[in-house]
Amino acid sequence: MIVELGQGEMGDHLEAVREIVAEGGELVLLGRENSVAAYRHFLAAGARDYLALPLESDFVLPDVFAAPKGALPVHGTQAKGRVVAVCGASGGVGASLLAANLSVAFLAHNAPHRAEISNAGQGAKVGLLDADFAFGSLAVDFDIEATQGVFETLERPERVDSTYLQSSMAEVLPGLSVYAGELHDASLLAGYEQGLAGLVQTLKEEFPLTVMDLPRRLLLQDVGLLRELDDVVLVLAPGFGSLRTAGRLIERVSSQSGATRIWNVVSQSRRDAGLSRKEIADALGQPVTCELPLSSAEIARASVKGAPLQSEFPRSAYARKVADLAQTILAASEHETSDVNDRRSWWKKRSR
């Protein structure tokens, strides 16, 4: 559908776009707000394109419906980085803990001396985004001041470049940059969250790999953001409530973004019903990638130091499991990249 937007609030237009896209509709929008921010917000909500009015009399509508979904140009280039979102299926399962340590594990994997994270040096570059602007904990976990520059990035994405990101993000380890802002006015939360997909596209340009600590409700609400995710790590407790929520999230991700890989991780931070790994895998219809042990003593000592467990106690049982998970995700990414030409050839033949 080609839709001309009338008078109204941006939030109302974005909500309508999300509803139509969620039902399978594809939209090209015509509107009178001529700004990069508006363009990004509407594409993040799921629109295929946004064109500012008035159009020239000889304007030719681009063939946007023939373009692959999610292939959105940003700053005139195609984003290349990958994004791994970590999402807790229920509270208290340690999703934020995993997001922080997984980012460090990715950094270590690409470092010249993998065992020495503090010496990551050149070539290793990972971004970490705390997308829970209301109650995120990564700033506290890393013992840093909240990075309020993330909100300016969300407000004015057209002004963001590599220099701005370097100055507004906190470098907690050499090569690991963090956005962890704290929003004190809850009325502004929805407006900032609408810009998350655009922010993710910007981070893709800057970082080969970005980890997101993502509230689970955003997986259900934001189709545009979901399409930007390459991997979703679902962290669940071995209980029935967490299992049911994980099943709903898996269905959502699978239905809206078939290219997004899902990794199911069982956390032992909450015993709940104590379901076994096999019982969870059978109920989900998907394998469990790994189980994370509690490692309470090491986690507590690292927390007191305001440092990630992965760098403080890399030989702990928890850190070793996270390192294995990082390697598994990266191996799948590398396999996908090396095999992409073969898959394209198969689809080309199939479509004839």
VENUR-V147926 format. One line per field, one symbol per residue. ss: DSSP state (~ for helix, > for strand, _ for the rest). phi: phi as a letter, one per 20 degrees, with the letter a starting at -180 (. if undefined). psi: psi as a letter, one per 20 degrees, with the letter a starting at -180 (. if undefined). A space follows every 10 residues. Layout:
# VENUR-V147926
ss = ???
phi = ???
psi = ???
This chain:
# VENUR-V147926
ss = _>>>_____~ ~~~~~~~~~~ ~~_____>>> >____~~~~~ ~~~~____>> >>________ ___~~~____ ___>__>___ _>>>>>>>__ ____~~~~~~ ~~~~~~~~~~ ______~~~_ _____>>>>> _______~~~ ~_______~~ ~~~~~_~~~_ _~~~~~~~_> >>>__>>>>_ _____~~~~~ ~~~__~~~~~ ~~~~~~__>> >>>__~~~~~ ~_~~~~____ >>>>>>>__~ ~~~~~~~~~~ ~~~~~~____ >>>>>>>___ ______~~~~ ~~~~___>>> >>___~~~~~ ~~~~~___~~ ~~____~~~~ ~~~~~~~~~~ ~~~~~~~~~~ ~~~~~~~~~~ __
phi = .dcefefqfg gfffffffff ffenfccddd bdedbfffgf fffffpffac deeeeffdfd ffeffefffn edfclncefd fdcdedcefb fmenffgfgf fffffffffe egcffdffdg mfndbcdcce eefecfcfff felcfgefff fffffcffee cgffffeeee eebgnddcdb ecdedffegf ffffefffff fffffedfbc ddedgffffe edfffgfeee cceedceecf fffffgffff fffffdbfee eddecedefc flemffgfff ffffmbfefa defflgffff fffffmcfgf eecfefffff fffffgffff ffffffffdf ffffffffff ef
psi = qopppaqrqg hggggggggg hhjjqpppqp rionqhgggg ghhhiiqhqp ppqqqqhjpp pqmhiiqqqi mpppkjrpph rqpoppppir qjikghgggg hhhhhgghhi qhnhinhikg aqhpopqppo jnigkqjhgg hjlrqpniih hhghhmhijp agggghhiqp ohqoioppon qpoiohiigh ghhhjgghgg hghhhhphpp ppoophhhhh gnggghiiph qpoppqqlrg ghggghgghg ggghhhniip qpoppppjhp hcikqrgghg gghhkqqogr porglggggg hhghikqqhh hgmijqhghh hhgggghggh hhghggghjh hghhgghghh i.
